[in-house]
Amino acid sequence: MLNRVILIGRLTADPELRYTNNGTAVASFTLAVDRMRSGPNGERQTDFINVVVWQKQAEVVAQYLQKGRLAAVDGRLQIRTYDNRDGQRVRVAEVVAETVRFLDRGPDQAQGSGYSAAGTQTRQQRPTPSSAPPFEDDPFADDSQLIDISEDDLPF
């Protein structure tokens, strides 16, 4: 059996960060995801999908994502029920994110680099220099295209 969801969309509002009673971080946000096909009148239809992120990833998402940012979510669909304040049974569908990737640059991010919510850099870093000569087809042999990134440049 398989329960996997992959979404790409824009946040409809800033993520909401909360903590459970035992101190576990949980962030929630809604992604606006356009459907591939247009509606009957030619207009694009959009789904608004609730996403939940847990632990350290929740704190990173809350810190670096905001309304309008483009993000990719990889996770699983969860259906849960609870009783609301009026005592009525409510059923909720949401995606529990395993990974969240930031697909555009935020106002505080360095140009040319992207980061995932797990804190890993998505652009390849320069390899450590070695005394051996480079291979003829080594993409790092011409380092004029590379960007040096130090730990001070990282947003984490």
C-alpha positions in Angstrom: 0.0 0.0 0.0 1.1 3.5 -0.7 0.1 6.9 0.7 2.2 9.6 -0.9 1.4 13.2 -1.9 3.5 15.6 -3.8 2.3 19.2 -4.2 3.7 22.4 -5.6 1.9 25.6 -4.8 1.9 29.0 -3.1 1.2 29.6 0.6 -2.1 31.4 1.1 -0.9 32.9 4.5 2.1 32.8 6.8 2.6 29.4 8.5 1.2 29.1 12.0 3.7 27.7 14.5 2.5 26.1 17.7 4.0 23.7 20.3 2.4 20.6 21.8 2.2 20.2 25.6 5.5 18.3 25.5 7.3 21.0 23.5 7.1 19.5 20.0 6.9 22.1 17.2 4.1 21.9 14.7 3.4 24.3 11.8 0.4 24.4 9.6 -0.2 26.3 6.4 -2.4 26.1 3.3 -1.0 25.7 -0.3 -2.9 27.0 -3.3 -2.3 24.4 -6.0 -3.5 25.0 -9.6 -5.2 22.1 -11.4 -3.6 21.1 -14.6 -6.8 21.4 -16.6 -9.0 24.6 -16.9 -12.6 24.7 -15.8 -15.6 24.6 -18.2 -15.3 28.4 -18.8 -11.6 28.3 -19.4 -10.6 29.6 -16.0 -7.9 27.9 -13.9 -9.2 26.0 -10.9 -7.3 26.0 -7.6 -7.3 23.6 -4.7 -6.5 24.8 -1.2 -4.7 22.1 0.6 -3.9 22.1 4.4 -0.4 21.0 5.3 1.1 20.1 8.7 4.8 20.0 9.4 6.4 18.7 12.6 9.5 19.2 14.8 12.6 21.2 13.6 11.2 21.3 10.0 8.2 23.1 11.4 10.3 25.8 13.0 12.3 26.3 9.8 9.2 26.6 7.7 7.6 29.1 10.1 10.8 31.2 10.0 11.5 31.3 6.3 8.3 30.8 4.4 5.5 33.4 4.2 2.4 34.2 2.2 2.9 33.9 -1.5 6.1 31.9 -1.4 6.3 28.9 -3.8 7.0 25.6 -2.0 7.0 21.8 -2.8 5.6 19.4 -0.2 6.3 15.7 -0.2 4.3 13.8 2.4 1.2 11.6 3.1 -2.5 12.2 3.2 -4.1 12.0 6.7 -7.8 12.0 7.5 -8.6 12.7 11.1 -11.7 13.4 13.1 -12.3 15.4 16.3 -15.2 16.8 18.2 -15.6 20.6 17.9 -16.7 23.0 20.7 -20.4 22.4 19.7 -19.9 18.6 20.2 -20.1 17.9 16.5 -17.9 15.4 14.8 -15.5 17.1 12.3 -13.5 15.2 9.6 -10.3 16.9 8.3 -8.1 16.0 5.4 -4.5 17.3 5.5 -1.1 16.5 4.2 1.5 15.6 6.8 4.8 16.8 5.2 7.9 14.7 5.3 9.9 17.4 3.4 9.2 20.9 2.3 11.3 22.6 -0.3 11.5 26.4 -0.9 11.2 26.9 -4.6 11.7 30.6 -4.9 13.9 33.1 -3.2 12.7 34.9 -0.2 13.6 38.5 0.6 16.3 37.4 3.0 17.8 34.6 0.9 21.1 35.0 -1.0 20.7 35.1 -4.8 21.4 31.7 -6.5 20.9 29.5 -3.5 17.9 27.6 -2.3 17.3 25.6 0.9 14.9 22.9 1.9 13.1 23.0 5.3 15.4 20.2 6.4 18.3 22.7 6.2 20.1 21.1 3.3 21.5 23.3 0.6 19.9 22.5 -2.8 22.7 24.0 -4.9 25.9 21.9 -5.1 28.8 23.3 -3.2 32.3 23.6 -4.5 34.4 20.5 -3.8 37.4 20.5 -1.6 40.5 21.3 -3.6 42.9 18.3 -4.2 46.4 18.0 -5.4 45.3 15.8 -8.3 44.7 17.4 -11.7 41.0 17.8 -12.7 39.4 15.3 -15.1 38.9 16.7 -18.6 35.1 16.7 -18.3 35.1 17.8 -14.6 32.3 20.4 -14.3 34.2 22.0 -11.4 37.4 22.5 -13.3 36.3 25.9 -14.5 35.2 27.6 -11.3 34.2 30.9 -12.8 30.6 29.8 -12.6 30.7 28.7 -9.0 29.5 30.7 -6.0 31.4 30.4 -2.8 29.0 30.0 0.2 30.2 30.1 3.7 28.3 29.1 6.8 27.7 32.8 7.5 25.6 32.9 4.3 23.3 30.1 5.5 20.0 31.2 7.0 20.2 28.4 9.6 
